[in-house]
Structures are given as structure tokens and as C-alpha cells.
Amino acid sequence: MFSVQLILSGSQQERLRIAHKIIKKALAIAFPEAKGHPDLITLQPSNSLGISQIRALQQKLAFKPYSAAVKVALITQAEKLTIPAQNALLKTLEEPPAKTLIILLAPKKEDLLPTIVSRCQILQLLQKPQIEIDEKSITYYLSRITTILESSPGERIKLAQEFSHRQEALSLVKNFLWLWRELLLVKAGAKKGKIGKKLKLLNLSQIKTAIKNTETIRMMLEANVNPRLGVENLFLAYPNLKPEA
């Protein structure tokens, strides 16, 4: 598990829900009981979070966990950190104390200094439920992604040829984007879910890159790029998985 995580987008309630799942796994105790756990430090600002509050947090993190495997710090509204407070926090994020997990929640990464964002493992939530996908569809699209990842460049180009209509290409890309984000959450331990035996071989860096590439092609398709070429470029950008012998 990454020692510093930043949960972005979605609603505040959704960000908290994901954070609580991560904390439950880290402390081995569920909410609401976890609220009183000695190894959980929560910063919930009313107006802003200043440098004095970050200094106090740093002092608490300097102590070893009381009973859990790690000491967890949750900043529920990181966007309210003042610039001096962010600069003070940066020192801790660069070299987190041993056995420490720091979780920041914010609506968007632009609310924080780029240096803060660069030190975090990012979990990007959907702004709103853009698509609905049932279990049958999940299985179908997981199978399609796996096939693409196991295909050669030439085979990927052939697979992209069926998407000559914009709406079909957009539907595919949006469903892929949803699944990649779900896979990121599962891989990071933020939620449980079926991601497929072969897709488990992917690391977080590969998944994040796939999300970035998929989002880029989605925007290109909505800007009237040739749908087949857009899907073709996406398939070619995806990571490689060798088929099992």
C-alpha cells in the first residue's frame, strides 16, 4: 500500500467512502468504530487548515502506532490547506514516517500544489455516474480489454477496425474508462471487485497510464477525431500481456 494517497473527484461523500474502506483495511476495524481509534488522526477543517495544524499532525505521526500496523492520517478537505500549510506538509510527504499512511481528499488536483500531487498515489473517482454497467457487461468488457492486452500490434489494429461509428467507439471507450478506474481502486485496496486473473498482473503505473490514454481518446472522439483511428491509437497504447502458455 502506498504511504501517501490522494483521492480526487466525485462527491465529498464518495471520497470519504473510499477513504473509510482504505482505513478499514489499514487498521483492521470498520467505521464508525474506527473514529475513536488511537492510530487514526483526522483533520476536518471548518474554514481552512493552517501551518499550526500541520505541525501538530507531524508531531503525532512521529510516534509509533499504538495498536494497529500503521498510523493513519486523514485530511478530509485538503483543498482548504493554506499554501504555508501545504509547504509544511510537503516535507512529510517526501519522507513519510515509517508505518504511516496519509490520505488526502480533494475535489480536483488543481486545488493543491503540484509538488503535493506529485508525491501522492492518486485515486481518481468519476465526477458523476456517467454510465451504468451491469455484471454481464463488466464480464464482456473485461474480456475485451484482456484480449487487446494479449494481442500483437497488428491484431490490435484489426480489432479497432470494427469501430468506424463515433457512438460505438465512444460507448466502448467510456466503458473501458469506467473499468480501468474500478481496476485501479481494486488494485490499490480501496474496494473489492472482480478484475480478472490476467489483469491482476498489471501494476498501478500501467493502470494509471491506461486511464490517462483512455481519457485522452474519449476527449478526442468527442472533438470529432476519426473514430477508428482514435480506437486504434488507444489499443496500441495499452500495455502488453503475454498469453499463458
Summary of the structure (lengths in Angstrom):
residues: 245
radius of gyration: 20.1
end to end distance: 30.7
largest distance: 59.0
contacts: 738
relative contact order: 0.13
helix: 53%
strand: 11%
